Amino acid sequence: MEKYTTGIMLAGLIFALLNCFMGYKLRKVWGSILGLVIGAAAGGIAGYYFLHEAKYVVIAGLAGAVVLGALAWVFYKLGIFVLCAGLVYALANSFFSAPTDTGRIICIAIGIFAATMAIGYEEYVIIGITGICGGLGAIRILFSMTGKDGGAGTWLLGLILAFLGIAVQAAPLLRNREKKQGSKGSSREPLSTGRNGSSAFHAAGQEKKTRKKTVYKTTEKSRN
């Protein structure tokens, strides 16, 4: 049991760190994985409730995992919804020492609300959710593996790691936006320049001025 527990905790730690620093890039993969897990759980519960046999429970669980995992992969928005709902539910559920049915319903409602927000504001919400859940989850797993209770230090270190993860995930998006804004700004500048480095618009203005001067001189001569 200790070997299995250590392996599961190491896998959870790797998942949490990847989620913290690369959650937005791997959102489709995570959504499909959570779809597999949720589909397997829902199918297994349904098979046990209606059929009451172990082999049918396994078959129903596999079918549910395949169906929901495939739907989460094919339909992008569904994967985002499943990902954010699952992560926020797990984070909210961790605040309860002994979860009750009422507490689970509250956590489900919070997860559905966050997932709905993620569909409308995808970049910001997904980066925030994956960074916070990954950072807090990684620190908690580390303390669990060492067998020590960090108390408030767990939350402090988890939030610090979460903000680092959010900064790392948001940096490429901010750079891309700056490049787009820079390209839009450069497209407004004059395209051609004259010999002395002046723009074509400046040359056109000078030409207009010389035309006005010549017209004025001719009218003076005609008056004289």
ABEGO torsion letter per residue (X at the ends): XAAAAAAAAAAAAAAAAAAAAAAAAAAAAAAAAAAAAAAAAAAAAAAAAAAGBAAAAAAAAAAAAAAAAAAAAABAAAAAAAAAAAAAAAAAAAABABBBAAAAAAAAAAAAAAAAAAAABAAAAAAAAAAAAAAAAAAAAAAAAAGBBAEAAAAAAAAAAAAAAAAAAAAAAAAAAAAAAAAAAAAABBABBBAAGBBAAAAAAAAAAAAAAAAAAAAAAAAX
